[in-house]
Amino acid sequence: MLKKINNYIQEVQTELQKAQWPWSNEESGLKRFRELWSSSLVVIIAMLLMGGYISFFDFITINIIGFLTRA
């Protein structure tokens, strides 16, 4: 069982070394993750804008339906 786990870990390490990462090895610290941070920021801003858009139209729709169904 331990041999299988050890073999799995070695294979994972080998595959991760083959991967092409979006940063260069010369950079260090947070500069290394600049592209990752900027991409994440774009996604977060897009999610907030989409959430605001959906919430706005949900609010409008609830008020219109409430107005039309008043007794």
N, C-alpha and C positions, 0 to 999 in steps of 0.2 A: 504494500500500500504506500509506504513512504517513497519507494522507488518511482511509482507512478506520479506522485505529487511533485517530486524533485524533477522528473522528466517534463512535466507540464510547465513548471516554473522556468526551466531552461528554454523550452520552446517559446514561451511568451516573451522572454527577454530577447531571444533571437529575432522574433517577429517585430518587436518594438524598435530594435536597432535598424531594421530594414525600412521602417516608416520614415516618410519625409515630413519633418516638423516645420511649422510655418515661421520659424525664427532661425537666425543664424547662430552658430556656436560661438562666434566672437563676442556677441553681446552678452551682458550679464545683468542680473537684477531684474527690475521691472521693465527695463527697455527691451528685454528679451521677449516679453509678452505683449508688446505694443499692438500688434495686429489682432491678437485675441481680445484685448481690452476694447479696442475700437469696434470690433465686430459685435462684442457683447453689448456695448453701449447702444449701438444701432438697433439691436434686437429689443433691448429694454425700452428705448424711446418709442419704437414702433408698437410695442405691446401697450404702453401707456396711452398712446394716441388712439389706438383701436379700441381700448377699453373705454376711453372717454367718449368716443364716437358711438359705440354701442349703448353706453349708459344714457347718453343724451337722447337718442331715438327711443330707447325703452321708456324713459321718463315722459316724453311727448306722447307716445302711444298709450301709456297707462292713463294719462290725463284725458286724451281724446275719448278713449273707451269709457272712462268714468263719467265724462260729460254726457256721452250719448246714452248711457244706461241709467242715468239718474231717474228716480221714480217721481 
